[in-house]
Amino acid sequence: MQCNGSLRTHLPTLKTLDTFDFTLQPNVPKMKILELADGAFIRERRNLVLYGSPGTGETHCLIAIGLAACTLGYRTLFTTAAGLLTNLLDAKRDGTLTRKLQAIGRFSLMLIDLC
């Protein structure tokens, strides 16, 4: 997913925090997740790591936080860890790694999913 005011996605699906069923995942800290949608952690340049057992909603929350950031006007990049690694290795092989890293560095928020 890349967006900057206008939304252009390459996501498997669009997810919002409104559609996340916190009752099915009682260990997910609802208020903390909802607070992330205000973008304060981006403005403060803080890193964020979402982790949990498979099927507990990390990807859903990650996508939803990314969409919220887009609506706030943040340049947002969503990728998988494997996709990022492949792109970086390809750029290194092509001799364009510096340019690729500069392009990535222009995003305010980079979301990396393990799936």
Backbone as a printed PyTorch tensor [residue, N CA C, xyz], in Angstrom:
tensor([[[  0.8490,  -1.1640,   0.0000],
         [  0.0000,   0.0000,   0.0000],
         [  0.8900,   1.2210,   0.0000]],

        [[  0.5990,   2.1420,  -0.8300],
         [  1.2420,   3.4430,  -0.8050],
         [  0.1440,   4.4680,  -0.8490]],

        [[  0.2410,   5.4670,  -0.0260],
         [ -0.7370,   6.5290,  -0.1230],
         [ -0.1540,   7.8270,   0.3790]],

        [[ -0.6810,   8.8780,  -0.1340],
         [ -0.2760,  10.2190,   0.2540],
         [ -1.4650,  11.1130,  -0.0540]],

        [[ -2.3990,  11.1600,   0.8640],
         [ -3.6330,  11.8900,   0.6040],
         [ -4.6040,  11.0340,  -0.1930]],

        [[ -4.2070,  10.6360,  -1.4030],
         [ -5.0370,   9.7070,  -2.1650],
         [ -4.5590,   8.2940,  -1.8480]],

        [[ -5.4800,   7.3770,  -1.8750],
         [ -5.1730,   6.0170,  -1.4440],
         [ -4.9850,   5.1070,  -2.6470]],

        [[ -3.8160,   4.5070,  -2.7310],
         [ -3.5370,   3.4900,  -3.7470],
         [ -3.0680,   2.2720,  -2.9800]],

        [[ -3.7610,   1.1790,  -3.1040],
         [ -3.4210,   0.0370,  -2.2680],
         [ -2.9900,  -1.1600,  -3.0810]],

        [[ -2.1670,  -1.9460,  -2.4640],
         [ -1.7770,  -3.2560,  -2.9600],
         [ -1.9200,  -4.2290,  -1.7990]],

        [[ -3.0350,  -4.1260,  -1.1270],
         [ -3.2990,  -4.9480,   0.0470],
         [ -4.1520,  -6.1460,  -0.3370]],

        [[ -4.0150,  -7.2210,   0.4200],
         [ -4.8940,  -8.3590,   0.1550],
         [ -6.3520,  -7.9990,   0.4460]],

        [[ -6.5550,  -7.0520,   1.3490],
         [ -7.8980,  -6.6000,   1.7130],
         [ -7.7810,  -5.2660,   2.4460]],

        [[ -8.8430,  -4.5080,   2.4540],
         [ -8.8610,  -3.2610,   3.2190],
         [ -9.4850,  -3.5320,   4.5750]],

        [[ -8.8130,  -3.0930,   5.6200],
         [ -9.2900,  -3.3130,   6.9790],
         [ -9.3040,  -1.9900,   7.7290]],

        [[-10.2660,  -1.8310,   8.5980],
         [-10.3150,  -0.6640,   9.4700],
         [-10.4250,  -1.1390,  10.9090]],

        [[-10.1670,  -0.2420,  11.8310],
         [-10.3040,  -0.6060,  13.2370],
         [-11.7720,  -0.7840,  13.6080]],

        [[-12.6670,  -0.1390,  12.8540],
         [-14.1010,  -0.3160,  13.0950],
         [-14.5510,  -1.7450,  12.8310]],

        [[-13.8530,  -2.4440,  11.9240],
         [-14.2660,  -3.8050,  11.5790],
         [-13.5120,  -4.8700,  12.3640]],

        [[-12.6040,  -4.4460,  13.2500],
         [-11.8730,  -5.4240,  14.0610],
         [-12.7220,  -5.7960,  15.2690]],

        [[-12.9510,  -7.0830,  15.4710],
         [-13.7770,  -7.5470,  16.5900],
         [-12.8940,  -7.8000,  17.8060]],

        [[-12.7780,  -6.7890,  18.6330],
         [-11.9390,  -6.8980,  19.8280],
         [-12.4740,  -7.9300,  20.8090]],

        [[-13.7700,  -8.2660,  20.7290],
         [-14.3270,  -9.2590,  21.6630],
         [-13.7880, -10.6530,  21.3550]],

        [[-13.3940, -10.8910,  20.0980],
         [-12.8220, -12.1940,  19.7430],
         [-11.3510, -12.3030,  20.1280]],

        [[-10.7220, -11.1610,  20.3950],
         [ -9.3030, -11.1300,  20.7720],
         [ -9.1620, -10.3020,  22.0520]],

        [[ -9.5800, -10.8800,  23.1820],
         [ -9.5740, -10.0990,  24.4300],
         [ -8.1830,  -9.6820,  24.9030]],

        [[ -7.1380, -10.3180,  24.4150],
         [ -5.7750,  -9.9420,  24.8130],
         [ -5.2160,  -8.7670,  24.0170]],

        [[ -5.9200,  -8.3540,  22.9690],
         [ -5.4870,  -7.1960,  22.1850],
         [ -5.9200,  -5.9490,  22.9570]],

        [[ -4.9760,  -5.0610,  23.2660],
         [ -5.3130,  -3.8580,  24.0490],
         [ -6.0750,  -2.8330,  23.2050]],

        [[ -7.3870,  -2.8970,  23.2630],
         [ -8.2470,  -2.0990,  22.3960],
         [ -7.9190,  -0.6070,  22.4420]],

        [[ -7.8500,  -0.0360,  23.6190],
         [ -7.6320,   1.4080,  23.7160],
         [ -6.2710,   1.8090,  23.1460]],

        [[ -5.2560,   1.0060,  23.3760],
         [ -3.9310,   1.3180,  22.8310],
         [ -3.9410,   1.2620,  21.3110]],

        [[ -4.5920,   0.2560,  20.7570],
         [ -4.6700,   0.1280,  19.2970],
         [ -5.4510,   1.3050,  18.7050]],

        [[ -6.5760,   1.6480,  19.3070],
         [ -7.3850,   2.7560,  18.7920],
         [ -6.6320,   4.0840,  18.8660]],

        [[ -5.8350,   4.2680,  19.9040],
         [ -5.0490,   5.4960,  20.0410],
         [ -4.0250,   5.6460,  18.9120]],

        [[ -3.5430,   4.5370,  18.3840],
         [ -2.5450,   4.5970,  17.3170],
         [ -3.0850,   5.2460,  16.0500]],

        [[ -4.3910,   5.1950,  15.8690],
         [ -5.0100,   5.7450,  14.6710],
         [ -4.9150,   7.2660,  14.6050]],

        [[ -4.5470,   7.9250,  15.7140],
         [ -4.4380,   9.3870,  15.6740],
         [ -3.1060,   9.8620,  15.1120]],

        [[ -2.1870,   8.9350,  14.8690],
         [ -0.9180,   9.2730,  14.2370],
         [  0.1200,   9.9100,  15.1450]],

        [[ -0.1420,  10.0110,  16.4370],
         [  0.8140,  10.6450,  17.3510],
         [  2.1660,   9.9330,  17.3210]],

        [[  2.1600,   8.6150,  17.2500],
         [  3.4300,   7.8840,  17.2350],
         [  4.2550,   8.2000,  15.9920]],

        [[  3.5880,   8.5630,  14.9080],
         [  4.2970,   8.9460,  13.6800],
         [  4.9130,  10.3300,  13.8670]],

        [[  4.1120,  11.2720,  14.3590],
         [  4.6160,  12.6290,  14.6060],
         [  5.8060,  12.6110,  15.5720]],

        [[  5.7480,  11.7120,  16.5470],
         [  6.8110,  11.6110,  17.5520],
         [  7.9670,  10.7280,  17.0890]],

        [[  7.8460,  10.1980,  15.8620],
         [  8.8910,   9.3650,  15.2480],
         [  9.2350,   8.1510,  16.1230]],

        [[  8.1750,   7.5350,  16.6810],
         [  8.3570,   6.3350,  17.4980],
         [  8.1230,   5.0950,  16.6480]],

        [[  8.8640,   4.0550,  16.9470],
         [  8.6650,   2.7700,  16.2900],
         [  7.5370,   2.0260,  16.9890]],

        [[  6.9120,   1.1380,  16.2470],
         [  5.7970,   0.3700,  16.7550],
         [  5.9620,  -1.0610,  16.2780]],

        [[  5.7990,  -2.0120,  17.1900],
         [  5.8530,  -3.4240,  16.8280],
         [  4.5780,  -4.0840,  17.3340]],

        [[  3.8440,  -4.7030,  16.4240],
         [  2.6710,  -5.4930,  16.7920],
         [  3.0570,  -6.9600,  16.6750]],

        [[  2.8190,  -7.7110,  17.7140],
         [  3.1730,  -9.1270,  17.6720],
         [  2.1260,  -9.9420,  18.4120]],

        [[  2.0870, -11.2010,  18.1000],
         [  1.1440, -12.1130,  18.7430],
         [  1.1320, -13.4310,  18.0160]],

        [[  0.3640, -14.3290,  18.5290],
         [  0.2130, -15.6380,  17.9000],
         [ -0.5160, -15.4700,  16.5740]],

        [[ -0.2970, -16.3990,  15.6430],
         [ -1.0190, -16.3200,  14.3650],
         [ -2.5300, -16.2620,  14.5890]],

        [[ -3.1790, -15.4010,  13.8150],
         [ -4.6350, -15.3080,  13.8850],
         [ -5.1740, -14.3730,  14.9500]],

        [[ -4.2990, -13.5750,  15.5650],
         [ -4.7770, -12.6860,  16.6280],
         [ -5.0050, -11.2570,  16.1620]],

        [[ -4.8380, -10.9920,  14.8760],
         [ -5.2220,  -9.7060,  14.3370],
         [ -4.1270,  -8.7000,  14.0810]],

        [[ -2.8690,  -9.1230,  14.1220],
         [ -1.7870,  -8.1570,  13.8910],
         [ -1.8910,  -7.5250,  12.5110]],

        [[ -2.0990,  -8.3300,  11.4910],
         [ -2.1700,  -7.8090,  10.1280],
         [ -3.3730,  -6.8830,   9.9640]],

        [[ -4.5090,  -7.2770,  10.4980],
         [ -5.7060,  -6.4330,  10.4240],
         [ -5.4100,  -5.0780,  11.0590]],

        [[ -4.8560,  -5.0820,  12.2580],
         [ -4.5500,  -3.8190,  12.9480],
         [ -3.5020,  -3.0180,  12.1950]],

        [[ -2.5130,  -3.6810,  11.6490],
         [ -1.4570,  -3.0050,  10.8930],
         [ -2.0380,  -2.2900,   9.6760]],

        [[ -2.8730,  -2.9820,   8.9230],
         [ -3.5070,  -2.3860,   7.7570],
         [ -4.3980,  -1.2220,   8.1810]],

        [[ -5.1700,  -1.4080,   9.2310],
         [ -6.0850,  -0.3650,   9.6940],
         [ -5.3250,   0.8800,  10.1580]],

        [[ -4.2290,   0.6920,  10.8570],
         [ -3.4110,   1.8250,  11.2970],
         [ -2.8200,   2.5370,  10.0810]],

        [[ -2.4040,   1.7620,   9.0870],
         [ -1.8820,   2.3510,   7.8590],
         [ -2.9290,   3.1670,   7.1200]],

        [[ -4.1410,   2.6550,   7.0350],
         [ -5.2150,   3.3920,   6.3720],
         [ -5.5420,   4.6730,   7.1330]],

        [[ -5.5350,   4.5820,   8.4510],
         [ -5.7830,   5.7800,   9.2630],
         [ -4.6960,   6.8180,   9.0150]],

        [[ -3.4450,   6.3700,   8.9350],
         [ -2.3330,   7.2870,   8.6690],
         [ -2.4960,   7.9520,   7.3000]],

        [[ -2.9480,   7.1890,   6.3310],
         [ -3.1800,   7.7460,   4.9950],
         [ -4.2240,   8.8480,   5.0360]],

        [[ -5.2950,   8.6140,   5.7730],
         [ -6.3520,   9.6300,   5.8390],
         [ -5.8700,  10.8880,   6.5540]],

        [[ -4.8340,  10.7520,   7.3840],
         [ -4.2370,  11.9120,   8.0560],
         [ -3.2000,  12.6020,   7.1690]],

        [[ -2.9520,  12.0290,   5.9810],
         [ -2.0340,  12.6430,   5.0370],
         [ -0.6050,  12.1490,   5.1000]],

        [[ -0.3390,  11.1130,   5.8750],
         [  1.0200,  10.5730,   5.9580],
         [  1.3230,   9.6810,   4.7650]],

        [[  2.5200,   9.8330,   4.2090],
         [  2.9730,   8.9090,   3.1630],
         [  3.2380,   7.5860,   3.8540]],

        [[  2.5480,   6.5620,   3.4080],
         [  2.5670,   5.2670,   4.0860],
         [  2.9070,   4.1610,   3.0990]],

        [[  3.7910,   3.2890,   3.5190],
         [  4.1790,   2.1350,   2.7060],
         [  3.8520,   0.8670,   3.4620]],

        [[  3.1300,  -0.0360,   2.8340],
         [  2.8430,  -1.3500,   3.4030],
         [  3.5340,  -2.3900,   2.5440]],

        [[  4.2610,  -3.2830,   3.1850],
         [  4.9260,  -4.3720,   2.4740],
         [  5.0470,  -5.5660,   3.4070]],

        [[  5.3690,  -6.6850,   2.8290],
         [  5.6990,  -7.8430,   3.6640],
         [  7.2070,  -7.8530,   3.8860]],

        [[  7.6330,  -8.5420,   4.9170],
         [  9.0690,  -8.6490,   5.1810],
         [  9.7680,  -9.3180,   3.9970]],

        [[  9.1510, -10.3600,   3.4560],
         [  9.7470, -11.0560,   2.3110],
         [  9.8080, -10.1420,   1.0970]],

        [[  8.7580,  -9.3800,   0.8600],
         [  8.7350,  -8.4580,  -0.2700],
         [  9.7820,  -7.3600,  -0.1380]],

        [[  9.9300,  -6.8450,   1.0660],
         [ 10.9360,  -5.8110,   1.3060],
         [ 12.3330,  -6.3660,   1.0690]],

        [[ 12.5970,  -7.5240,   1.6170],
         [ 13.9070,  -8.1420,   1.4440],
         [ 14.1990,  -8.4100,  -0.0270]],

        [[ 13.2250,  -8.9300,  -0.7450],
         [ 13.3980,  -9.2010,  -2.1730],
         [ 13.7020,  -7.9090,  -2.9340]],

        [[ 12.9360,  -6.8500,  -2.6310],
         [ 13.1710,  -5.5680,  -3.3130],
         [ 14.5550,  -5.0070,  -3.0170]],

        [[ 14.9920,  -5.1200,  -1.7750],
         [ 16.3140,  -4.6110,  -1.4140],
         [ 17.4260,  -5.4380,  -2.0580]],

        [[ 17.2620,  -6.7520,  -2.0810],
         [ 18.2630,  -7.6090,  -2.7240],
         [ 18.3320,  -7.3380,  -4.2270]],

        [[ 17.1670,  -7.1710,  -4.8470],
         [ 17.1360,  -6.8480,  -6.2800],
         [ 17.8240,  -5.5120,  -6.5470]],

        [[ 17.5590,  -4.5330,  -5.6900],
         [ 18.1720,  -3.2080,  -5.8610],
         [ 19.6830,  -3.2890,  -5.6800]],

        [[ 20.1200,  -4.0950,  -4.7420],
         [ 21.5640,  -4.2540,  -4.5410],
         [ 22.2040,  -4.8860,  -5.7740]],

        [[ 21.5400,  -5.9090,  -6.2910],
         [ 22.0370,  -6.6050,  -7.4780],
         [ 22.0820,  -5.6740,  -8.6930]],

        [[ 21.0780,  -4.7900,  -8.7880],
         [ 20.9930,  -3.8510,  -9.9140],
         [ 21.8620,  -2.6100,  -9.7360]],

        [[ 22.4400,  -2.4600,  -8.5560],
         [ 23.2360,  -1.2710,  -8.2790],
         [ 22.3920,  -0.0450,  -7.9460]],

        [[ 21.1390,  -0.2760,  -7.5550],
         [ 20.2350,   0.8370,  -7.2500],
         [ 19.8080,   0.8670,  -5.7840]],

        [[ 20.5950,   0.2350,  -4.9220],
         [ 20.2070,   0.1370,  -3.5180],
         [ 20.1010,   1.5100,  -2.8600]],

        [[ 21.0460,   2.3920,  -3.1150],
         [ 20.9950,   3.7170,  -2.5050],
         [ 19.7240,   4.4500,  -2.9110]],

        [[ 19.3790,   4.3790,  -4.1870],
         [ 18.1560,   5.0320,  -4.6700],
         [ 16.9160,   4.4050,  -4.0270]],

        [[ 16.9120,   3.0770,  -3.8950],
         [ 15.7780,   2.3780,  -3.2780],
         [ 15.6240,   2.7980,  -1.8180]],

        [[ 16.7240,   2.8720,  -1.0760],
         [ 16.6720,   3.2740,   0.3260],
         [ 16.2070,   4.7230,   0.4690]],

        [[ 16.6180,   5.5810,  -0.4500],
         [ 16.1560,   6.9740,  -0.4280],
         [ 14.6530,   7.0450,  -0.6780]],

        [[ 14.1730,   6.2220,  -1.5920],
         [ 12.7370,   6.1970,  -1.8900],
         [ 11.9500,   5.7270,  -0.6700]],

        [[ 12.4460,   4.6960,  -0.0140],
         [ 11.7800,   4.1920,   1.1870],
         [ 11.8090,   5.2520,   2.2820]],

        [[ 12.9100,   5.9690,   2.3790],
         [ 13.0700,   6.9880,   3.4150],
         [ 12.1230,   8.1630,   3.2800]],

        [[ 11.4680,   8.3090,   2.1420],
         [ 10.5170,   9.4110,   1.9490],
         [  9.1570,   9.1370,   2.5920]],

        [[  8.9450,   7.9100,   3.0430],
         [  7.6770,   7.5790,   3.6840],
         [  7.7140,   7.9580,   5.1580]],

        [[  6.6040,   8.4730,   5.6470],
         [  6.4830,   8.8030,   7.0660],
         [  6.2660,   7.5440,   7.8980]],

        [[  5.6120,   6.5630,   7.2960],
         [  5.2750,   5.3240,   8.0010],
         [  5.5260,   4.1460,   7.0790]],

        [[  6.2710,   3.1810,   7.5650],
         [  6.5020,   1.9490,   6.8230],
         [  5.9730,   0.7940,   7.6600]],

        [[  5.0230,   0.0800,   7.0960],
         [  4.3910,  -1.0600,   7.7640],
         [  4.9430,  -2.3320,   7.1340]],

        [[  5.5360,  -3.1880,   7.9510],
         [  6.1280,  -4.4280,   7.4480],
         [  5.4050,  -5.5940,   8.1100]],

        [[  4.7180,  -6.3720,   7.2950],
         [  3.9850,  -7.5310,   7.7960],
         [  4.8470,  -8.7760,   7.6320]],

        [[  4.7770,  -9.6590,   8.5930],
         [  5.5850, -10.8860,   8.5150],
         [  5.0000, -11.9060,   7.5510]],

        [[  3.7220, -11.7950,   7.2400],
         [  3.0890, -12.7890,   6.3540],
         [  3.4880, -12.6070,   4.9220]]])
